[in-house]
Amino acid sequence: MLELWNQIDEAAAYIRSQWSGTPRVGLILGTGLGGLAEQIVQEACIDYDKVPHFPRSTVESHAGRLVCGTLRGVPIVAMEGRFHYYEGYSLKQVTFPVRVMRALGAEMLLVTNAAGGINPQLDLADVVVMEDHINLMPDSPLRGVNDDRLGPRWPDLCEPYSRELIELSRSTALELGLHVAKGVYVCVPGPNLETRAEYRMLKLLGADVVGMSSVPEAIVAIHAGMKVLGYSIVTDLCLPDHLEPVEVPKILANAAKGGEKLAKLIPAVLERLPRSTNS
Ligand code: HPA
């Protein structure tokens, strides 16, 4: 417990030694979001392997660095590449960067991810704003002794994703002429994709999209008192009666296509953020 606190402190101190800014927003860039990182007015770029206690990314399509700077004038720290449970990390490791973002001053977490579309109304490359989630990970990042300095023992999840930020996303998308859906994200451990029977089950449970990330990060952000906003990009259609084998190049192509929409939407949302998301 003491150890986690100290590790967060050391990681934040290192980042502060490289960047004098105070982030308002922590951004986790999922697959296909490279274009967004390029829009950040960079003040520092820090490889994960330089940051004390940061795990290392093992997924080739993820770069593995922190981009610090401003996006449309909003101070931001962005993770280019995230850590997944299926890579073998514990959920404490997966969510460690969120703790560090909070320690640096971020009051809001913006998570993005590639996800399978369960709701038959969804199309490839659609953007879905996360309005709720179902956690099917076999563990919680908060399991174990609670450090009250980091957050409460039993954080409330009655509104995990900020309604205000969801509405802001919808109104901004409308202004930009972008189609954005709203839905429930179910988080599975992976790395395998699901069977037809599992997709049927996930639909019955009330999920609209399925993926292997974001929920642990969101839980930790909420524990730490941050507002959370999440966007999924639909990279494959999970229709049990018309299921086709997924091809990774196709998933990446759809992620890039949806990523172009998010590269327009996210800067515009940040520009329109209310003065303080915590007020
Ligand atoms: N299932 C789980 N995770 C995913 C999927 C999927 O179909 N597509 C992208 N990430």
Boltz pocket constraint, residues with backbone or C-beta under 6 A from the ligand:
constraints:
  - pocket:
      binder: B
      contacts: [[A, 114], [A, 115], [A, 116], [A, 117], [A, 188], [A, 192], [A, 193], [A, 194], [A, 210], [A, 211], [A, 212], [A, 235], [A, 236], [A, 238]]
      max_distance: 6.0
